[in-house]
Amino acid sequence: MPSFRHTKIVATLGPSSNNPEIIHQLCCSGVNIFRLNFSHGNHEDHKHAVENIRQAEKTLEHPIAIMLDLQGPKLRVGTFKNTVVPLHVHQKFQLDLDPTPGDNNRVYFGYPDIIKSLIPGTDILIDDGKVLLRVDELFNDRLTGTILSGIEISDRKGVNLPSVCLSIDAMTSKDTEDLSFGLALGVDWIAISFVQTADDIKRARVNVPGHIKIVAKIEKPLAIQNIDTIIEAADGIMIARGDLGVEVPLELVPSIQKQILKKCHFWGKPVIVATQMLDSMITAPTPTRAEVSDVANAVYDGADAVMLSAESASGQHPVKAVQMMDRIIRQVEKDPQYLEKIPSQFNENVCSPITSVVPQLVDRSRASIIATISFSGNTALRLSRERPNVPIVALTFEEHTARYLCLVWGVYPLQIHSTNCYSVEDWQKLIRRTMLETKLTNSNDKIIVVGGVSTICQPSFVSVIDS
């Protein structure tokens, strides 16, 4: 199995990495999924990124997934006359509907409905919590408050309202335009930002073709309260620790992360741990020891994928950051206790009697690989839930299925050409031939074959064959 890891790597593309040579290096270093952050860049930038990724995919002859990350209803202040202005603790500051550039006393905040929904005493966090403004008075077109912390404020900084349930849709008009553009480019995953309820996912799915998968980004307190129904509604989850760490007390983030990882494994849904995993590598060629432990702990807890953000998008060492993440993952997966630490409890509604016996069959037969023919990817996903200790090779005729499975733990997707298979024996012959032709197995290796028939939603047979 060439360069196999169970845990996948998501890398964000940006100015530091959006060129054919770097993308090729990132793929060779271990990237399985590229994230396009539509909070930054323009459509032309993202179009070039998709073209470069697909060229790398063609050159390497292996599926690579693309995730479109929608901006969502991210609240921001306007601009300032001098770009950056100083602030002083206990000074008064105003947010208003006047679009003219601000100064050290006021700035534009173009959300009249939100201003009307606040009450005196509400805390407003600006620039990831670097500035804390407490509301004193509210008017139809403005609010005034007192600066409790912060030394400066600058253009277009984000605004968070941790104690407020925002009555706004997770999909903005910009998101709708970006979604249409991304679907036309052929992306494989859609990440919905600032999800609060399962209805946010259901509304987004109306505009998304059935074969495109949806990731719910967890970054709001209300999403934590509704996490079970959100996991059930989505195809995957991203623990977006950046905004989450602003919306809830920082000391709660680690336990929330572990809770979500456990619940996603229970539901059998892929989960990504994201944000500041190797943050120091934006400028430094090596990470801190704490960052290495952070990545390792996410892997030990059963994450399907870990993600790089600014490290690969705008950092000075994008390839080194991926290589470091790859090395950390591989070291954890060598640990004999690794698979023992991952929760093994499943929701009975997502269990399969066939796939549940596969890990034991691997041990008894000493098979080196599990292979399946997977049209929709469901069989491969069910096998992944069992966390077997050998690779799951998912052969599929569908290009979009091969790409979607790039995010799923332990799965090595391969697109194959249509062939005439009418029986279990035909499938076994096809798998045996493909494994040898692609050099994924040797002639004396044992292969566990798991498959089904089109009339049955769950896998319907399992067998052991020699390659």
Residue, then its C-alpha position, 0 to 999 in steps of 0.5 A: m500500500p503506497s504511502f498509506r495513512h488511516t487519518k486524512i489531511v485537509a490543506t487550505l489553498g491560498p497565496s502561498s500554495n495556489n500554483p501547480e508546482i506547490i499543489h503537486q508537492l502538497c499532494c506528494s507530501g500527503v494532502n487528501i483534500f484541498r479546502l477552498n476558503f471562499s471568505h478570501g480570494n475571488h472566483e478567478d482565484h478559486k477557478h485556477a485552484v480547481e484547475n491546478i488540483r485536477q491537473a495534479e490528480k491527473t498526473l498522480e492518477h489518484p483521486i483528490a477531493i475539493m472542499l468549498d468552504l462557504q463564508g456564511p453570515k460572518l459579521r464584520v465591522g467596516t473600514f477606518k480612515n487610517t486602517v488601524v486606530p488605537l483604543h483605550v480601556h473604558q472609552k466609549f465606542q459606537l457601532d452604527l449604520d453610517p458606511t463612511p470610514g470610521d475613527n477611534n470613536r465609531v465604525y460602520f456595522g451594517y446589521p440593523d436587525i442585529i442591533k435591534s435584537l441586542i440588549p444593554g450588557t451584551d458583550i461584543l467580541i471583535d477581532d477574535g476576541k482581542v477587543l471586548l465592547r459591552v453594550d450600554e445604549l441601543f438606538n434604531d441606527r446605532l449602539t454605544g458601548t464601553i471598551l473593556s479590553g483591546i488596544e486597537i481595531s482595524d478594517r473588516k475585523g470579525v464580530n462575535l456575539p457569544s450570548v446571542c442566538l442570531s436569527i439569520d440563515a447560515m446561507t447568505s446571498k454571497d454563499t448562494e452565488d459561491l455555491s453555484f460557482g463551486l458546483a459548476l467547477g465540480v467540487d466534492w464537499i460543501a462546508i456550511s459555516f456558522v451552522q446553528t441547527a439541523d435546519d441550516i443543513k436541510r435548507a442548504r441541501v435543497n441547492v446541492p446535488g445528491h452526490i455532493k456531500i455537506v460538512a457542518k462547521i461547528e463554531k456556535p454555542l447553539a450548534i453544541q446544544n443541537i449537535d446530535t441532530i446536526i450530525e444526523a443531518a450532515d454528511g460530515i462535521m468540522i470542529a472549527r476551533g477558531d470561531l468556536g474558541v471565541e464563542v465559548p470559553l477557551e477552556l471548554v474547547p478541548s472537551i467539546q472537541k472530544q465530545i463531538l469526535k465521540k458522537c461522530h464516531f457513534w453516528g458513523k460520520p466523518v469528522i475534521v479537527a481544524t484551526q491552528m493545529l500547526d499555527s507557528m508554522i505560518t512563520a517557523p519551519t517547525p511547530t511547537r511541542a504543544e502543537v504536535s501534541d494537539v495533532a496527535n491527540a486528535v488522531y488518537d481520539g479518532a478524527d477522520a482528518v486534521m486540517l491546515s488553514a493559514e499554515s498552508a494558505s498563507g504561511q511561509h512553509p506550506v509543504k513542510a507543514v503538510q510533511m510535519m502533519d503526515r509524520i505526526i499521524r504516522q507516528v501515532e498510527k504505529d502505536p499499538q494502543y492507537l486503535e484501542k483508544i478510539p470509541s467502539q460504540f455505534n448507533e444501532n441504526v448505522c451498524s452492519p452485521i457484515t462489516s462488524v465482523v471484518p476486523q475480527l476476520v482480518d486478525r484471524s485470516r491475517a489479511s493485508i487489505i480489505a477491498t470493496i466495490s462501492f458505487s455510492g461509497n456506503t460500504a466503504l463508509r460502513l467499513s471505516r466505522e469499524r476502524p480495521n487495522v488494514p487499509i480499505v481499498a474502495l473500488t468504484f466506477e463513480e469519479h465523485t464517489a472516489r473523491y468523496l471517500c478521500l475524507v473517510w478514515g482508512v479508505y484508499p479510493l480507486q476509480i475503475h472502468s466499467t466491467n461486466c460483473y454478474s456474480v460474487e466470483d466476478w467481483q472477486k476476480l476483478i478485485r484480485r486483478t486490480m490489486l495486482e495491477t496496481k501493486l497494492t498487494n503481492s501474489n501471496d497476500k490475502i484479501i477480505v472482499v466485502g460487497g453487496v447487490s444493488t437491491i440491498c442497501q447494506p453489504s450482503f457478503v464477505s469473503v477471503i481470497d488470495s491475491 
